[in-house]
Amino acid sequence: MKRLVEDRATNRACPFCACDIGADSRGATVQDANKTAGLKAVLSRRMLICVATGFASGMPLYLLIQLVPAWLRAAEVSLAEIGLFALVGLPYTWKFLWAPLMDRISPPLGRRRGWMLLAQIGLIGGIGMLGYIDPLQQTGLVAVLASVIAFLSATQDVAIDAYRREILPDEELGLGNAIHVQAYRIASLVPGSLSLILADILPWVWVFWITAAFMGVGILLSLSVTEPEQIEPQPHTLRETFLTPFSEYFQRVGWRPAALALFFMVAYKLGDNMATALATPFYLDLGFSMTEIGLVAKHAALWPAIAGGLLGGLLMLRLGINRALWIFGLVQMISILGFAWLASVGAALWLLAVVISFEYLGVGLGTAAFTAFIARESSRAFAATQFALFTALAALPRSLANAVTGFIVEETGWVLFFLLCTLLAIPGMVTLIWVAPWRAEAEPAEQASPAKPT
């Protein structure tokens, strides 16, 4: 019951829920009385900052999962070795371990701006240096440098997420984070589209330095914004800093429900993550050129994912988080089969666009519901640390399971691989029976008024 009430509260707190749709009487009042204020919020400097934070965060991640695999495959590195490169993403999984230290240590520009700037300078240098390495003869060195880039990127994310949380008022958290996520995805156009097109006409060293130059957006952000005032008290001990947020979650939810929820966070997008782990090498193996991938595949993935995210947010107002997880998860699972179809047909450009559009529409829908679920599970008092932990768990398939995808493909071929990915999506869907029951969401909507006095 407590989780259901929190679900309803999460939906009502979102600016899209309150202002655009009028999910309850409070939302309708906000819509009628504050249309001008809502427009000002959208056009405010804080929202522009969220655009920059999203772009800066997305750039290095998409470089690692889109551009680097294409570079390695073009140099005839084996699929098994490319698949192992998923392990360089482990810093995204473990970033919550050093996040408390970033709260205690303050560089010259401040706890937020200082760490952001240091990470961004390191990222520019690291990305540019990739172009001087022979990927076929020095694959191990590529892996080391890619791991450093991942660590710097994860460190930047910790600082950016904390900064964004501190500058946004409560009523703008939903809007600001939504803008951040869409800018994050748009950043994929650089390493996943522009850089691939440039790779057909320029040496790789220039491609990587041009890609690195786009991190200048993050440096400009770090130098131009002001450091937020530190208002929260410092933890008294390291034990308090590291352990309290985790123990609170298990005490609040209970050990069994918490264990099921944590398993769900790993399993819900497992099949989907594995299916897209070797997307660029898959397109190349089918016979598509770098330019075709840059112009067709990446755009067919980006815009449906953005549309799916926005559509998912709107549909959740009617469906609720629980039912959205069921419906969107089913779409997400079925869409994987499109890749199996494409693998059996071959290099048909129109089919590539159709399959990718449907797959990433499912990605957008599933991510919208999944992110809302994570927010619901997080305690308001420990939202930053718990959210970091939950997103780290969600990143495990990308870092660990994806590492074996190359070996699986070399043994099974692409068609059977995508069928396996579809089957691996089933355990996460089954877990919904316990973590997000279908019928449980009708109760809070029907009992909204009576529940308030209690």
Contacts in CASP RR format, 6 or more apart in sequence:
PFRMAT RR
TARGET T0000
AUTHOR 0000-0000-0000
METHOD contacts of the structure
MODEL  1
MKRLVEDRATNRACPFCACDIGADSRGATVQDANKTAGLKAVLSRRMLIC
VATGFASGMPLYLLIQLVPAWLRAAEVSLAEIGLFALVGLPYTWKFLWAP
LMDRISPPLGRRRGWMLLAQIGLIGGIGMLGYIDPLQQTGLVAVLASVIA
FLSATQDVAIDAYRREILPDEELGLGNAIHVQAYRIASLVPGSLSLILAD
ILPWVWVFWITAAFMGVGILLSLSVTEPEQIEPQPHTLRETFLTPFSEYF
QRVGWRPAALALFFMVAYKLGDNMATALATPFYLDLGFSMTEIGLVAKHA
ALWPAIAGGLLGGLLMLRLGINRALWIFGLVQMISILGFAWLASVGAALW
LLAVVISFEYLGVGLGTAAFTAFIARESSRAFAATQFALFTALAALPRSL
ANAVTGFIVEETGWVLFFLLCTLLAIPGMVTLIWVAPWRAEAEPAEQASP
AKPT
1 443 0 8 1.000
3 253 0 8 1.000
3 376 0 8 1.000
4 440 0 8 1.000
4 441 0 8 1.000
4 443 0 8 1.000
4 444 0 8 1.000
5 444 0 8 1.000
5 451 0 8 1.000
6 376 0 8 1.000
7 320 0 8 1.000
7 321 0 8 1.000
7 322 0 8 1.000
7 376 0 8 1.000
7 441 0 8 1.000
7 444 0 8 1.000
8 444 0 8 1.000
8 445 0 8 1.000
8 448 0 8 1.000
10 321 0 8 1.000
10 372 0 8 1.000
10 375 0 8 1.000
10 376 0 8 1.000
11 17 0 8 1.000
11 23 0 8 1.000
11 316 0 8 1.000
11 317 0 8 1.000
11 320 0 8 1.000
11 321 0 8 1.000
11 372 0 8 1.000
12 18 0 8 1.000
12 23 0 8 1.000
12 24 0 8 1.000
12 26 0 8 1.000
12 27 0 8 1.000
13 170 0 8 1.000
13 173 0 8 1.000
13 174 0 8 1.000
14 174 0 8 1.000
15 38 0 8 1.000
15 41 0 8 1.000
15 171 0 8 1.000
15 172 0 8 1.000
15 174 0 8 1.000
15 175 0 8 1.000
16 174 0 8 1.000
16 175 0 8 1.000
16 178 0 8 1.000
16 313 0 8 1.000
16 314 0 8 1.000
16 317 0 8 1.000
17 23 0 8 1.000
17 27 0 8 1.000
17 317 0 8 1.000
18 26 0 8 1.000
18 27 0 8 1.000
18 30 0 8 1.000
18 31 0 8 1.000
19 27 0 8 1.000
19 30 0 8 1.000
19 31 0 8 1.000
19 34 0 8 1.000
19 35 0 8 1.000
19 38 0 8 1.000
20 31 0 8 1.000
20 314 0 8 1.000
21 314 0 8 1.000
21 317 0 8 1.000
22 28 0 8 1.000
22 30 0 8 1.000
22 31 0 8 1.000
23 317 0 8 1.000
24 448 0 8 1.000
41 47 0 8 1.000
41 171 0 8 1.000
41 172 0 8 1.000
41 175 0 8 1.000
42 175 0 8 1.000
44 172 0 8 1.000
46 167 0 8 1.000
46 168 0 8 1.000
46 172 0 8 1.000
46 176 0 8 1.000
47 172 0 8 1.000
47 175 0 8 1.000
47 176 0 8 1.000
47 179 0 8 1.000
49 164 0 8 1.000
49 167 0 8 1.000
49 221 0 8 1.000
49 225 0 8 1.000
50 164 0 8 1.000
50 168 0 8 1.000
50 176 0 8 1.000
50 177 0 8 1.000
50 179 0 8 1.000
50 180 0 8 1.000
50 183 0 8 1.000
51 179 0 8 1.000
51 180 0 8 1.000
51 183 0 8 1.000
52 183 0 8 1.000
52 217 0 8 1.000
52 218 0 8 1.000
52 220 0 8 1.000
52 221 0 8 1.000
53 160 0 8 1.000
53 163 0 8 1.000
53 164 0 8 1.000
53 180 0 8 1.000
53 183 0 8 1.000
53 221 0 8 1.000
54 160 0 8 1.000
54 180 0 8 1.000
54 181 0 8 1.000
54 183 0 8 1.000
54 184 0 8 1.000
54 187 0 8 1.000
55 183 0 8 1.000
55 184 0 8 1.000
55 186 0 8 1.000
55 187 0 8 1.000
55 214 0 8 1.000
55 217 0 8 1.000
55 218 0 8 1.000
56 116 0 8 1.000
56 120 0 8 1.000
56 156 0 8 1.000
56 160 0 8 1.000
56 187 0 8 1.000
56 215 0 8 1.000
56 217 0 8 1.000
56 218 0 8 1.000
56 221 0 8 1.000
57 153 0 8 1.000
57 156 0 8 1.000
57 157 0 8 1.000
57 160 0 8 1.000
57 180 0 8 1.000
57 184 0 8 1.000
57 187 0 8 1.000
58 184 0 8 1.000
58 185 0 8 1.000
58 187 0 8 1.000
58 188 0 8 1.000
59 123 0 8 1.000
59 187 0 8 1.000
59 190 0 8 1.000
59 191 0 8 1.000
59 211 0 8 1.000
59 214 0 8 1.000
59 215 0 8 1.000
59 217 0 8 1.000
60 123 0 8 1.000
60 127 0 8 1.000
60 149 0 8 1.000
60 150 0 8 1.000
60 152 0 8 1.000
60 153 0 8 1.000
60 156 0 8 1.000
60 215 0 8 1.000
61 92 0 8 1.000
61 153 0 8 1.000
62 187 0 8 1.000
62 188 0 8 1.000
62 190 0 8 1.000
62 191 0 8 1.000
62 192 0 8 1.000
63 127 0 8 1.000
63 149 0 8 1.000
63 191 0 8 1.000
63 195 0 8 1.000
63 211 0 8 1.000
64 85 0 8 1.000
64 88 0 8 1.000
64 89 0 8 1.000
64 146 0 8 1.000
64 149 0 8 1.000
64 150 0 8 1.000
64 153 0 8 1.000
65 277 0 8 1.000
65 398 0 8 1.000
66 188 0 8 1.000
66 191 0 8 1.000
66 192 0 8 1.000
66 196 0 8 1.000
66 279 0 8 1.000
66 280 0 8 1.000
66 298 0 8 1.000
67 191 0 8 1.000
67 192 0 8 1.000
67 195 0 8 1.000
67 196 0 8 1.000
67 207 0 8 1.000
67 211 0 8 1.000
68 85 0 8 1.000
68 130 0 8 1.000
68 142 0 8 1.000
68 146 0 8 1.000
69 82 0 8 1.000
69 83 0 8 1.000
69 85 0 8 1.000
69 278 0 8 1.000
69 280 0 8 1.000
69 281 0 8 1.000
70 192 0 8 1.000
70 196 0 8 1.000
70 199 0 8 1.000
70 280 0 8 1.000
70 281 0 8 1.000
70 284 0 8 1.000
70 290 0 8 1.000
70 293 0 8 1.000
71 130 0 8 1.000
71 135 0 8 1.000
71 199 0 8 1.000
71 204 0 8 1.000
72 81 0 8 1.000
72 82 0 8 1.000
72 85 0 8 1.000
72 135 0 8 1.000
72 139 0 8 1.000
72 142 0 8 1.000
73 79 0 8 1.000
73 82 0 8 1.000
73 280 0 8 1.000
73 281 0 8 1.000
73 284 0 8 1.000
74 199 0 8 1.000
74 284 0 8 1.000
74 290 0 8 1.000
75 134 0 8 1.000
75 135 0 8 1.000
75 136 0 8 1.000
76 136 0 8 1.000
77 135 0 8 1.000
77 136 0 8 1.000
77 139 0 8 1.000
78 410 0 8 1.000
79 278 0 8 1.000
79 281 0 8 1.000
79 406 0 8 1.000
79 409 0 8 1.000
79 410 0 8 1.000
80 406 0 8 1.000
80 407 0 8 1.000
80 410 0 8 1.000
81 139 0 8 1.000
82 278 0 8 1.000
82 281 0 8 1.000
82 406 0 8 1.000
83 277 0 8 1.000
83 278 0 8 1.000
83 402 0 8 1.000
83 403 0 8 1.000
83 404 0 8 1.000
83 405 0 8 1.000
83 406 0 8 1.000
83 407 0 8 1.000
84 143 0 8 1.000
84 403 0 8 1.000
84 406 0 8 1.000
85 143 0 8 1.000
85 146 0 8 1.000
85 403 0 8 1.000
86 277 0 8 1.000
86 398 0 8 1.000
86 399 0 8 1.000
86 400 0 8 1.000
86 402 0 8 1.000
86 403 0 8 1.000
86 405 0 8 1.000
87 399 0 8 1.000
87 400 0 8 1.000
87 403 0 8 1.000
88 143 0 8 1.000
88 146 0 8 1.000
88 147 0 8 1.000
88 149 0 8 1.000
88 150 0 8 1.000
89 147 0 8 1.000
89 150 0 8 1.000
89 395 0 8 1.000
89 398 0 8 1.000
89 399 0 8 1.000
90 147 0 8 1.000
90 150 0 8 1.000
90 399 0 8 1.000
90 400 0 8 1.000
91 147 0 8 1.000
91 150 0 8 1.000
91 151 0 8 1.000
91 153 0 8 1.000
91 154 0 8 1.000
91 155 0 8 1.000
92 150 0 8 1.000
92 153 0 8 1.000
92 154 0 8 1.000
92 157 0 8 1.000
92 392 0 8 1.000
92 395 0 8 1.000
92 398 0 8 1.000
92 399 0 8 1.000
93 392 0 8 1.000
93 393 0 8 1.000
93 395 0 8 1.000
93 396 0 8 1.000
93 399 0 8 1.000
94 154 0 8 1.000
94 392 0 8 1.000
95 154 0 8 1.000
95 155 0 8 1.000
95 157 0 8 1.000
95 158 0 8 1.000
95 388 0 8 1.000
95 392 0 8 1.000
96 385 0 8 1.000
96 388 0 8 1.000
96 389 0 8 1.000
96 392 0 8 1.000
98 155 0 8 1.000
98 158 0 8 1.000
99 158 0 8 1.000
99 162 0 8 1.000
99 384 0 8 1.000
99 385 0 8 1.000
99 388 0 8 1.000
100 235 0 8 1.000
100 238 0 8 1.000
100 241 0 8 1.000
100 242 0 8 1.000
100 385 0 8 1.000
102 111 0 8 1.000
102 115 0 8 1.000
102 155 0 8 1.000
102 158 0 8 1.000
102 159 0 8 1.000
102 162 0 8 1.000
103 111 0 8 1.000
103 162 0 8 1.000
103 234 0 8 1.000
103 241 0 8 1.000
104 234 0 8 1.000
104 241 0 8 1.000
105 111 0 8 1.000
106 114 0 8 1.000
107 114 0 8 1.000
107 115 0 8 1.000
107 117 0 8 1.000
107 118 0 8 1.000
108 114 0 8 1.000
109 117 0 8 1.000
109 222 0 8 1.000
109 227 0 8 1.000
110 227 0 8 1.000
111 159 0 8 1.000
111 162 0 8 1.000
111 227 0 8 1.000
111 230 0 8 1.000
112 159 0 8 1.000
112 160 0 8 1.000
112 162 0 8 1.000
112 163 0 8 1.000
112 166 0 8 1.000
112 227 0 8 1.000
112 228 0 8 1.000
113 159 0 8 1.000
113 163 0 8 1.000
113 222 0 8 1.000
113 223 0 8 1.000
113 225 0 8 1.000
113 227 0 8 1.000
114 159 0 8 1.000
114 222 0 8 1.000
115 155 0 8 1.000
115 156 0 8 1.000
115 158 0 8 1.000
115 159 0 8 1.000
116 156 0 8 1.000
116 159 0 8 1.000
116 160 0 8 1.000
116 163 0 8 1.000
116 218 0 8 1.000
116 221 0 8 1.000
116 222 0 8 1.000
117 219 0 8 1.000
117 222 0 8 1.000
117 223 0 8 1.000
119 152 0 8 1.000
119 153 0 8 1.000
119 155 0 8 1.000
119 156 0 8 1.000
119 159 0 8 1.000
120 156 0 8 1.000
120 215 0 8 1.000
120 216 0 8 1.000
120 218 0 8 1.000
120 219 0 8 1.000
120 222 0 8 1.000
121 219 0 8 1.000
122 152 0 8 1.000
123 149 0 8 1.000
123 152 0 8 1.000
123 153 0 8 1.000
123 156 0 8 1.000
123 212 0 8 1.000
123 215 0 8 1.000
124 212 0 8 1.000
124 213 0 8 1.000
124 215 0 8 1.000
124 216 0 8 1.000
124 219 0 8 1.000
125 212 0 8 1.000
126 145 0 8 1.000
126 148 0 8 1.000
126 149 0 8 1.000
126 152 0 8 1.000
126 212 0 8 1.000
127 149 0 8 1.000
127 208 0 8 1.000
127 209 0 8 1.000
127 211 0 8 1.000
127 212 0 8 1.000
127 215 0 8 1.000
128 205 0 8 1.000
128 208 0 8 1.000
128 209 0 8 1.000
128 211 0 8 1.000
128 212 0 8 1.000
129 145 0 8 1.000
129 208 0 8 1.000
130 142 0 8 1.000
130 145 0 8 1.000
130 146 0 8 1.000
130 204 0 8 1.000
130 208 0 8 1.000
131 204 0 8 1.000
131 205 0 8 1.000
131 207 0 8 1.000
131 208 0 8 1.000
131 209 0 8 1.000
132 205 0 8 1.000
133 141 0 8 1.000
133 142 0 8 1.000
133 145 0 8 1.000
135 142 0 8 1.000
158 388 0 8 1.000
161 384 0 8 1.000
161 387 0 8 1.000
161 388 0 8 1.000
162 384 0 8 1.000
163 225 0 8 1.000
163 228 0 8 1.000
164 176 0 8 1.000
164 177 0 8 1.000
164 180 0 8 1.000
165 173 0 8 1.000
165 383 0 8 1.000
165 384 0 8 1.000
166 228 0 8 1.000
167 225 0 8 1.000
167 228 0 8 1.000
168 176 0 8 1.000
168 177 0 8 1.000
178 310 0 8 1.000
181 371 0 8 1.000
182 306 0 8 1.000
182 310 0 8 1.000
185 302 0 8 1.000
185 305 0 8 1.000
185 306 0 8 1.000
186 302 0 8 1.000
186 306 0 8 1.000
187 214 0 8 1.000
188 298 0 8 1.000
188 301 0 8 1.000
188 302 0 8 1.000
189 298 0 8 1.000
189 299 0 8 1.000
189 302 0 8 1.000
190 211 0 8 1.000
190 214 0 8 1.000
191 211 0 8 1.000
192 280 0 8 1.000
192 294 0 8 1.000
192 298 0 8 1.000
193 294 0 8 1.000
193 295 0 8 1.000
193 298 0 8 1.000
193 299 0 8 1.000
194 211 0 8 1.000
195 207 0 8 1.000
195 210 0 8 1.000
195 211 0 8 1.000
196 290 0 8 1.000
196 291 0 8 1.000
196 293 0 8 1.000
196 294 0 8 1.000
196 298 0 8 1.000
197 290 0 8 1.000
197 291 0 8 1.000
197 294 0 8 1.000
197 295 0 8 1.000
198 206 0 8 1.000
198 207 0 8 1.000
198 210 0 8 1.000
199 207 0 8 1.000
199 290 0 8 1.000
200 289 0 8 1.000
200 290 0 8 1.000
200 291 0 8 1.000
202 210 0 8 1.000
235 241 0 8 1.000
235 244 0 8 1.000
244 382 0 8 1.000
245 379 0 8 1.000
245 382 0 8 1.000
245 385 0 8 1.000
245 386 0 8 1.000
245 389 0 8 1.000
246 385 0 8 1.000
246 386 0 8 1.000
246 389 0 8 1.000
248 379 0 8 1.000
248 381 0 8 1.000
248 382 0 8 1.000
248 386 0 8 1.000
249 258 0 8 1.000
249 377 0 8 1.000
249 379 0 8 1.000
249 382 0 8 1.000
249 386 0 8 1.000
250 258 0 8 1.000
252 379 0 8 1.000
253 261 0 8 1.000
253 377 0 8 1.000
257 434 0 8 1.000
257 435 0 8 1.000
260 431 0 8 1.000
260 434 0 8 1.000
260 435 0 8 1.000
261 377 0 8 1.000
261 435 0 8 1.000
262 393 0 8 1.000
263 428 0 8 1.000
263 431 0 8 1.000
264 428 0 8 1.000
264 431 0 8 1.000
264 432 0 8 1.000
264 435 0 8 1.000
265 374 0 8 1.000
265 390 0 8 1.000
265 393 0 8 1.000
265 394 0 8 1.000
266 393 0 8 1.000
266 394 0 8 1.000
266 396 0 8 1.000
266 397 0 8 1.000
267 427 0 8 1.000
267 428 0 8 1.000
267 431 0 8 1.000
268 325 0 8 1.000
268 329 0 8 1.000
268 370 0 8 1.000
268 394 0 8 1.000
268 428 0 8 1.000
268 429 0 8 1.000
268 431 0 8 1.000
269 332 0 8 1.000
269 366 0 8 1.000
269 367 0 8 1.000
269 370 0 8 1.000
269 394 0 8 1.000
269 397 0 8 1.000
270 397 0 8 1.000
270 401 0 8 1.000
270 424 0 8 1.000
270 425 0 8 1.000
270 427 0 8 1.000
270 428 0 8 1.000
271 333 0 8 1.000
271 336 0 8 1.000
271 397 0 8 1.000
271 421 0 8 1.000
271 422 0 8 1.000
271 424 0 8 1.000
271 425 0 8 1.000
272 332 0 8 1.000
272 333 0 8 1.000
272 335 0 8 1.000
272 336 0 8 1.000
272 362 0 8 1.000
272 363 0 8 1.000
272 421 0 8 1.000
272 425 0 8 1.000
273 397 0 8 1.000
273 398 0 8 1.000
273 401 0 8 1.000
273 402 0 8 1.000
274 397 0 8 1.000
274 401 0 8 1.000
274 402 0 8 1.000
274 405 0 8 1.000
274 421 0 8 1.000
274 424 0 8 1.000
275 336 0 8 1.000
275 339 0 8 1.000
275 359 0 8 1.000
275 418 0 8 1.000
275 421 0 8 1.000
275 422 0 8 1.000
276 359 0 8 1.000
276 363 0 8 1.000
277 398 0 8 1.000
277 402 0 8 1.000
277 405 0 8 1.000
278 405 0 8 1.000
278 406 0 8 1.000
278 409 0 8 1.000
279 297 0 8 1.000
279 301 0 8 1.000
280 293 0 8 1.000
280 297 0 8 1.000
282 339 0 8 1.000
282 343 0 8 1.000
282 414 0 8 1.000
283 292 0 8 1.000
283 293 0 8 1.000
283 297 0 8 1.000
283 352 0 8 1.000
284 290 0 8 1.000
284 293 0 8 1.000
285 414 0 8 1.000
286 342 0 8 1.000
286 343 0 8 1.000
286 346 0 8 1.000
286 347 0 8 1.000
286 352 0 8 1.000
287 346 0 8 1.000
287 347 0 8 1.000
288 296 0 8 1.000
288 297 0 8 1.000
288 347 0 8 1.000
288 349 0 8 1.000
288 352 0 8 1.000
292 349 0 8 1.000
292 352 0 8 1.000
296 349 0 8 1.000
296 352 0 8 1.000
296 353 0 8 1.000
297 352 0 8 1.000
297 353 0 8 1.000
297 356 0 8 1.000
300 352 0 8 1.000
300 353 0 8 1.000
300 356 0 8 1.000
300 357 0 8 1.000
300 360 0 8 1.000
301 356 0 8 1.000
301 357 0 8 1.000
301 359 0 8 1.000
301 360 0 8 1.000
301 363 0 8 1.000
302 360 0 8 1.000
304 356 0 8 1.000
304 357 0 8 1.000
304 358 0 8 1.000
304 360 0 8 1.000
304 361 0 8 1.000
304 362 0 8 1.000
304 363 0 8 1.000
304 364 0 8 1.000
305 360 0 8 1.000
305 361 0 8 1.000
305 362 0 8 1.000
305 363 0 8 1.000
305 364 0 8 1.000
305 367 0 8 1.000
306 364 0 8 1.000
307 361 0 8 1.000
307 364 0 8 1.000
308 361 0 8 1.000
308 362 0 8 1.000
308 363 0 8 1.000
308 364 0 8 1.000
308 365 0 8 1.000
308 368 0 8 1.000
309 364 0 8 1.000
309 365 0 8 1.000
309 366 0 8 1.000
309 367 0 8 1.000
309 368 0 8 1.000
310 368 0 8 1.000
311 365 0 8 1.000
311 368 0 8 1.000
312 324 0 8 1.000
312 328 0 8 1.000
312 364 0 8 1.000
312 365 0 8 1.000
312 366 0 8 1.000
312 368 0 8 1.000
312 369 0 8 1.000
313 324 0 8 1.000
313 368 0 8 1.000
313 372 0 8 1.000
315 324 0 8 1.000
315 365 0 8 1.000
316 324 0 8 1.000
316 368 0 8 1.000
316 369 0 8 1.000
316 372 0 8 1.000
319 327 0 8 1.000
319 441 0 8 1.000
320 441 0 8 1.000
321 369 0 8 1.000
321 372 0 8 1.000
321 373 0 8 1.000
321 376 0 8 1.000
321 436 0 8 1.000
321 441 0 8 1.000
322 432 0 8 1.000
322 436 0 8 1.000
322 437 0 8 1.000
322 438 0 8 1.000
322 440 0 8 1.000
322 441 0 8 1.000
323 438 0 8 1.000
323 441 0 8 1.000
324 365 0 8 1.000
324 368 0 8 1.000
324 369 0 8 1.000
324 372 0 8 1.000
325 366 0 8 1.000
325 369 0 8 1.000
325 370 0 8 1.000
325 373 0 8 1.000
325 432 0 8 1.000
325 436 0 8 1.000
326 429 0 8 1.000
326 432 0 8 1.000
326 436 0 8 1.000
326 438 0 8 1.000
327 365 0 8 1.000
328 362 0 8 1.000
328 364 0 8 1.000
328 365 0 8 1.000
328 366 0 8 1.000
328 368 0 8 1.000
328 369 0 8 1.000
329 362 0 8 1.000
329 365 0 8 1.000
329 366 0 8 1.000
329 369 0 8 1.000
329 425 0 8 1.000
329 429 0 8 1.000
330 429 0 8 1.000
331 361 0 8 1.000
331 362 0 8 1.000
331 365 0 8 1.000
331 366 0 8 1.000
332 362 0 8 1.000
332 363 0 8 1.000
332 365 0 8 1.000
332 366 0 8 1.000
332 425 0 8 1.000
333 422 0 8 1.000
333 425 0 8 1.000
333 426 0 8 1.000
333 429 0 8 1.000
334 422 0 8 1.000
335 358 0 8 1.000
335 359 0 8 1.000
335 361 0 8 1.000
335 362 0 8 1.000
335 363 0 8 1.000
336 359 0 8 1.000
336 418 0 8 1.000
336 421 0 8 1.000
336 422 0 8 1.000
336 425 0 8 1.000
337 418 0 8 1.000
337 419 0 8 1.000
337 422 0 8 1.000
338 355 0 8 1.000
338 358 0 8 1.000
338 359 0 8 1.000
338 418 0 8 1.000
339 355 0 8 1.000
339 359 0 8 1.000
339 414 0 8 1.000
339 418 0 8 1.000
339 421 0 8 1.000
340 414 0 8 1.000
340 415 0 8 1.000
340 418 0 8 1.000
340 419 0 8 1.000
340 422 0 8 1.000
341 351 0 8 1.000
341 355 0 8 1.000
342 348 0 8 1.000
342 351 0 8 1.000
342 352 0 8 1.000
342 355 0 8 1.000
343 413 0 8 1.000
343 414 0 8 1.000
343 415 0 8 1.000
343 418 0 8 1.000
344 415 0 8 1.000
345 351 0 8 1.000
370 394 0 8 1.000
373 435 0 8 1.000
373 436 0 8 1.000
374 387 0 8 1.000
374 390 0 8 1.000
374 391 0 8 1.000
374 394 0 8 1.000
375 387 0 8 1.000
377 386 0 8 1.000
377 390 0 8 1.000
378 386 0 8 1.000
378 387 0 8 1.000
378 390 0 8 1.000
379 386 0 8 1.000
405 417 0 8 1.000
408 417 0 8 1.000
408 420 0 8 1.000
409 417 0 8 1.000
412 420 0 8 1.000
432 438 0 8 1.000
444 451 0 8 1.000
END
